[in-house]
Amino acid sequence: MSFARAVLIWRITALALAAIFAISAIIGILADWSRRDTVVWVAILLGGALLIVIGNRLLESSPPLSGTLVSVGAAAGAFPLFWLLIVPVAAAAVIALSISIARQAARTA
């Protein structure tokens, strides 16, 4: 697989994961905002989505920072949704691709 194709797959998967986190946070807000654990759950999901989006935008300027932000965001956002099973698997794939892309970009720079 070429580097450009890996980056494309990573971007699509990471942004889809960020969208899942944001949609889950919105559902959490609409479902029950009165409980303290819901507030924490929503904050973690939105924070994870935000870190993924910011990391996605920083790939060209700073690949190691981009990989770190996306990895932390994917891990944080997958934590409250671990029971869905597909979300942690997608987060693991995004984390692995983030590390691989950051290392490859650092080698070519």
N, C-alpha and C positions, 0 to 999 in steps of 0.2 A: 504494500500500500504506500502510495506516495505521501510526502509530508503535507502537501496542499489538501489532499483528500482526507487525511487524518484530522487536519485543522477544521475542515468543513463538517465532518461528522461530530467532532468535539463541540463546535459552536452550536449546531442544531440540537444535540443532546443536552448540552448545558442550558440553553435557553428554554428548551421544553421542560427541563427540571425546574428552572426558575419560575416558569409559568404555573407548573403544578404547585409549587410552594405558595405562590401568590394567590392562586385560586383557593387552595386549602385555607389560607389565612382569612380570605374573604368569607368563606363558608363558616369558619370559626367565629368570626365577628357577628355574622347574621344568626348563628345558631344560639349562642349564649355568651354574652359579654359580661355577665354578672360575676362569674367566678374568677378568682385570681389565677388559677392554672390556665384558664383560657387566654388571659392576657399574656402570660409568659409564652404559651404555645404560639400565639399569633406573632409576638415579637421575634421569636426564634425563626419562624417561617419567613417572615418579611425580611429579617436580617440576612438569612441565607440566600434568599432570592436577590437581594441587593448586592451582596458580595459576589454572586455569580455574574450578574450583569456588569458590575464594575470590572471584575477580573477579565471578562470577555472583551471589554473595550481596551484593556491595557496590554493585550497580547503583542502588538507590534512594538510598543515602546519599552516594555519591561516583561519579557517572558517569565522570569522566575517569580516576580510579584504576581503576575497574572495567574500562574499555576497555583500559587499559595492561596490567593483570594478565592479562586474557584473551588479548590479542594476544601478549604475551611467552610465556605458557604454550602457546598454539597453535603458535607458531613453534618453540619449544624441543622440544615433543613431536613435531612433524612431522619434525624433523631426522633422528632415527634411523629413521623409517619412510618416508623419501622414496621408496624403491623400490616402495611399494605404489600410488603415483600418486594414488589417491583421497584418501588422507590429506592430502597437501599441498594438494590442491584444496579439500578441506573446511576445512583450516586457513586458507587464503587467504580463503575466504568468511566464516569466523568473524571474521577480522581486519578485513575490510572492513566487516562489520556492526557490529563493536565500535566502530570509529572513527565510523561514521555515527550510531549510537545515542548515543554519548558527546557528539558535537557537537549532535545534536538535543536531548538532555536539557539540555545547557548553555544552549542558546538559550531553552528554555521556562522555565528556572529563574530 
